[in-house]
Amino acid sequence: MKKLRIMECFGGIGACSKALERLGIDYEIVDYVEIDKYAVKSFNAIHNTNFEPQDITTWNKDIKVDLIIHGSPCQDFSLAGKQAGGDKDSGTRSSLMYETIRIVEKLKPKYVIWENVKNLLSKKHRHNFDAYLETMEQLGYTNYYQVLNAKDYGIPQNRERVFTVSILDNQTDKSGFVRRFVKEFEFPPKQELKLKLKDLLEDEVDEKYYLSDKMIKYISADNEKWTGNNDKSIINKSVASAINTGEGSRRCDASNYISNQVEENFNLKGSSYLRDFGSKGKLQNKEYCDTLTASMGTGGGNVPIFQNNLRIRKLTPKEVWRLMGFDDEDFEKAAKVNSNSQLYKQAGNSICVPVLIAILNNLLLDDNKDVIKLEKGE
C-alpha cells in the first residue's frame, strides 16, 4: 500500500493518526485543522509536527488527500447541550460539519470518516444527518453508518458514537478507466471486553485528587437535593456510563464516583448538583468509566471520581487519556505543554482510538475490501 495521505479536521489530539500508527500503516499528515491552540500544542507534541491553529471556515488549500476524518463539534447535537442543532448557515458550532463537506467537494478524497454523538440520529437532529448523507451521495460517495460503543472495542467506557464511513464510488485513473467499488464496507464486529476500569487506574495518585470528608458527606447524604429521583437501585454492569469533558460547569455533565464497597466492583454516583438526564444520583456498581467529555477540568465535579477504601477521588488526567486509548507516552508529551484542565477537555473531545483502529482495519487492511471493477470512461 502506498503512503496514505490523511487530513484531520477538528483534529484534536490526533486519534486517527494514532490509530494508523498502531495499525502499522504508512501515512502522511497532509494537513491538520484545529482552532483550539491548546489541542494543537498537544497534537504537535504527540506527533512531532509543527502545525498552527486553523479556522476551518477560512480553510482553502490545493492539496491531495486519500482520507479525511472529522469529528465536527457535537455540542449542539448532544443531550448535554442546548439542542441548538446544526442547520446549515445557522452559526452553531455543530453546523461546522458543512465546512467539511465543502472541503470534501474540493479535494475528493477516497475515504471520509465522520464521528459524532448518537443523539444526531434523534428525531430533532436527524434531518442534519440525512442532509450530510444526501450531499455526500451527490458528491459521488456511498455512505455506511453505525452506532459503535467503545466498550465493544476493548475500552471500559460506555461511549456510544455514530460513525459514518463514506467511500468515493467512481475514480478515473490515468488510463481512463473508472474504478467502481462493488463490495460494501462492513463495520467491525464487537470484541470481548477484557479490561476493567480498575485496570486503567494509576497505582499512586496525588492527594489533590481526593475529595474532602465534608464533600464526601455531602454527596453521600440521603437528602432531597442529592437524591432527587434516586431509588438507590443497584445496576450490575461490566462497563461504566459515558464520561464527559467537564468538571462541574454544566448541569448535565456526568460526574461519577467510584467505590470498592462491593468486592471487585466499583460504585458510581451522579453528582449531587448535576443531572444524568433524569436519573439524578443513581447508585451503580460498575467496572467501567462514564463517557469522557470536553468540559472536564473546567471547574466543579465533572471529572469522574474514584473511591477507594471510602476515600473518593477524581480520575486523573492520565487515567482519562488511557480511557480514550492513548498510551502513557502520548499523555506525558501532552502534559508537558498543557494544564490538567486542558488535558481533561482534550480527552473528552477525542475519538476513542481502539474504535478507529477497528474501523480503519476493515476499511484499509481488509483484503476483500477493495473489490473493484474497471470500466472505460467516456
Salt bridges, closest charged atoms under 4 A:
GLU21 OE2 - LYS18 NZ 3.23
ASP31 OD2 - LYS61 NZ 2.88
ASP36 OD2 - LYS345 NZ 3.52
ASP62 OD1 - LYS106 NZ 2.85
ASP66 OD1 - ARG5 NH2 2.98
ASP87 OD1 - HIS127 NE2 2.67
GLU99 OE1 - ARG102 NE 2.80
GLU115 OE2 - ARG161 NE 3.74
ASP130 OD1 - ARG126 NE 2.86
ASP152 OD1 - LYS151 NZ 3.55
GLU160 OE1 - LYS118 NZ 3.23
GLU207 OE1 - ARG311 NH2 2.77
GLU247 OE2 - LYS314 NZ 2.03
ASP253 OD1 - ARG250 NH2 2.61
GLU264 OE1 - LYS198 NZ 2.19
GLU287 OE1 - LYS196 NZ 3.52
ASP290 OD1 - LYS286 NZ 3.95
GLU319 OE2 - ARG313 NH2 2.93
ASP327 OD2 - ARG22 NH2 3.96
ASP328 OD2 - ARG322 NH2 2.75
GLU329 OE2 - LYS333 NZ 3.66
ASP330 OD1 - LYS18 NZ 2.94
GLU332 OE2 - LYS318 NZ 2.77
ASP370 OD2 - LYS110 NZ 3.46
ASP370 OD1 - LYS369 NZ 3.55
GLU375 OE1 - ARG180 NE 2.56
GLU375 OE2 - LYS373 NZ 3.63
